Amino acid sequence: MTDQAPKPVRVLFCAAVLQNFFDLPAAEIGKVWAGVSEMLTGIRDLPGVKVLGTLDDDETMVGTSPNGWPWTFYILAEAPDRDTVKAACNFFRTVEVGEYRLWKYIRVEARIGRELVIPE
């Protein structure tokens, strides 16, 4: 038996802007973006998380993603374990946006796997 450290997992956070966001008066939208910023920073700053890339589809995908596809933005990251991925998803439940939580406006799904190694 070897004493190898566990390999990190790859995770693709897929996020969708919901209709509740689009129903907000213009003056309230900034609060949601502040919540998104807090969530993004929180994910990036989780111990052992390395953000590998992001993709924001907001310029070519306009409107909601009520069925989850297409997603509005993505974060590809490496995380030390599944519990860290769960902690990242929890930001959508805990980040406050006025009297609500972020998940009223943004939906997330995390796809977890391992690195796909491309042969030389």
N, C-alpha and C positions, 0 to 999 in steps of 0.2 A: 504494500500500500504506500502511495506517495503522499507527501504533505504539500500538495500544490494548492495554492490559493484558488478559490472558486473563480471561474471566468465571469466577467461582467456580462450582463444581458444587453441586447440592443432593444431599443424601444422607439416606436413611432407614435408620437402623440398626435392624434388627428382631432382638430377642433372645428366646430361649426358655429357660426353666428346664428342665433335663433330669432324668430319673429318678434319676441319681446324687445329686443334691441332696436329693431326698426320701428317699433311703435312708440319709442321714447320721443319726447320733445327734444329739439336740438340742444337745449340748455342742459339736458341731463346726460347726454352722450359722453361727455368728458369723464364722468364718474366711472363709466364702464371701462373706458380706455385706461384710467388709473388702476382699476382692478386687474385688467389684463396685464398691465406692466408689473404689478405686484406679483401676479401669478408667474409670469415669465422669469422674473428675477428669482422668485422662490424656487422654481424648478432648477434653474442654472446653479443656484447656490446650495442645493442639497449635497451633503457629503458624498463624494465619489461620483457625482454626475458630471459627465463631459458632454456638452452639446456639440454634436457633429455637424449639424446644419439645420436650417429653417427654410420654409417656403411659405410665402404669403400669396394667396390666389385672389386677393380682393380687387385687383384691377381687371381681371377677366372673368370673374365669377361674381355676379351682382345678385344680391338677395339672400334668402335664407337657405339653409341646408336641413330641411325638416326630416329627411329620411337618412341623414348621415352622409350622403354622397351627393354632390361633391363636397368635400370638406373645404373650409375657408383657409385654414392655415395648418401647417405641420411643423413638428419639432422632432428631429432625429437625434437621439442621444444614446449614450452608453451609461448604464447604471449598475451599481454593484450587485443588486438583487431585486427580486420582485417586491419586497417590502418598500424599497425606495421608490419604485414605480407607483405603488399604491399611495405613498406619501405625496408624490407629485400630483396625482389625480385628486387628492384630497384638497389641494388649493382651490379647485373649482367649487368645493363645498364650503370652504371656510373664509375665503377672501370676501370681505363685505363691500357691497356696492349700495350705498344708501341703506335702506332698511332691508335689503335683500342680500342674497349671496350671488357670486359670479355665475353659478350654474343656471340662473334664471335667464341669462343672456348668451352664454357660451356653453356648448355641449362638448364633451371630450370622450374619446375612446383611445385606449392605449393598446397597441399591438406589440407583443413581446416575442422576441426570438433570439437567435444567436447570429453572430457575424457570418455572412456568406463569403467564404474565401474564394476568390477568383484565381484559378491556376495561372501560373506564369505562361 
